Structure formats: structure tokens, C-alpha cells
């Protein structure tokens, strides 16, 4: 029974992102989060992505499925298309004028774009066609 418990405990620990297993106070297994390089143009988006990946202990950008970058001063989403695992994004209260990269996220089902009044109406309509009621946006858009 002890062997089963020890095996179970080790398997639980191996799924953690930052830990150390020791034997006689000597490390025998050390796992630290792998830093993820984020290559996007906007400094606000880059900061938000980096913090989110670190907080959620992701080691690969494809693991990220939700992103909340509300009120982050983001002006451009260029580079966000590399995050193909995203299912939901909160980008309300930013200064977006182009949501083209969101149109390239095949799994996207929820997007909050409230407070971004400079997005072209055509892009809003296309995104709404993709995700339907999953889109929340300002009624004002750029014609």
C-alpha cells in the first residue's frame, strides 16, 4: 500500500511546474518552468502574454487557451496569431484599430472587445460570423 501511495505522490508532483525532489537532502529531480519567448509587436500585449504564461506556468504557447489583457494599452494584435490554442480573449478597454490576427485563431469562441471603438465594422462582422454570440463589442465601429 505504501508503494502505491509513493507512486501516486510522485505522479502528482511530476505534473507540477516548479518543484524539487530530494533524497538525503540532495536534489535528484528538479523541474523549473521553461521561459517562453513571446514575439509580438505591442509592448502592452507582450507584457500581458508574458505575465499570463508565467502565472499559468505554461511552457509552450500552444498551451495558452484564455487570455485577459483588458485595459493593457494595447494598440496592435500583430503576432497574436501564433497563439493558436486561444479559445477566449478579453481585450476590452484597449486602443485596437485592427483585429485581423483574431480572425486567424481557428479555435477562438469568445472575444470581448468592448471599448475599442476604432475597429473596422467589416472586421467586427467577420469575427461575429465566426464566433456568433461569443463576441462582445462596442456598438460603435469605424466605417
N, C-alpha and C positions, 0 to 999 in steps of 0.2 A: 504494500500500500504506500509506503514511503517513497518507493521508486516512482510510482505513478504521480504522486504529488510533486516530486522534484522535477520530473519530466514536464508536467503541466506548468509549473512555475517558470522553468526555463523557456518554454514556448511562449508564455505571456511576456516575459522580458524581451524576447527576441523581436517582438512586434513594437516595442517602444523605440523612440527615436534617439534618445540620449541617455546612455546608461553605461555601467561598468560592472562586470562580473569578476570577482576576485577569488583567489584560493590562497589561504595563508597570507592575506593582505598583499598579494601580488596580483596585478591585473592579468587576467587570462582572456578576457573578451571585452573590447572597448568599442562602442558604437557612438559616433557623433553624427549630427545632421550634416549632410553634404551641402555646401553652399551652391545655390542655383544662380546662374548668371541670367540676368534679365536685360534684354536688349530692346528697349522701346525708346522713342524719341523724347517724350514728355517727361520732365523730371518729377512731376506730381504722380503720374501713373507709375513710373519706375519705383518711386519710394513706396507707394501703396502696394504694388506687386511684391516687392522685396519683403516688406513687413508681413504681408499676408502669408507668403511662402514660409517665412521663418516661424511665425506664430503657429501655423498649422503643421509645422515640421515636415513639409514636403521636400523631397529630394529630386523631383522631376516636375517640369512644368505641366506635363500631361496629367498629373495627379490633382491639379487645382480645378475644382468644379464650381465654386462660388467665389465671387469677388465683390467686396463692398468698398468702393472708392468714392463715397459720397462726399461732397464739399472738399475735394482734394485739389482744386485749382487746375484741373486737367483741361487742356485745350485741344489735344490731339490723341487719338487712339492708335496711331501708327505703331505697329509691332504687336498689338494685342492679338492679331490673328494667329500667332504661333501658339496660343493657349487653347488648343482645340478641345480640351476637356471641359471648358466652361459651359455650364448649364444655366447659371443665373448670374447676372451682374447688376449692381446698384451703382449708377453713375449720376445720380441726381445732384443738382446744385453745382455743376461744373460749368465750363465755358466751351462746350463742344460745338463745333460747326460742321463736323463730318463724322458719320457713324459707319462709314464703309467697312472698317475692319470687323464690326459686329456682324455684318452680312456674310462674312466668311467663316463664322463659327457654326459648324454644322449641328452641334448638339444644343445650342442656345435655345432655351424655352422661356426664360424670364429675363426681362430687362426693364429697369427703372431709369428713365431719362428725364424725369420732372426737372424743371428749372433750367433746361438747356434750350433756349428759345431761338438759337441760330442754326439749328439742324435743318437741312433742306427737307421740305414736305415730301418730296419724292422718296428720299431715303427712309423717312418715317413710315410711309405707306408700304414700301417693300418689306421692311422689317416686320411691320404689323401683319403682312401677308404670310410671313414665315412663322411667327410665333403667336399670332392672334391676340387673345386676351391676356397673354403673358407680358404684353408691353404696356408700360405706364409712361406717359409722356405729356408734356405741356400741350395745350390746345393750340398755342402759337407756334408756328414753324416758319422757316424762311422760304418765301415763294421764289 
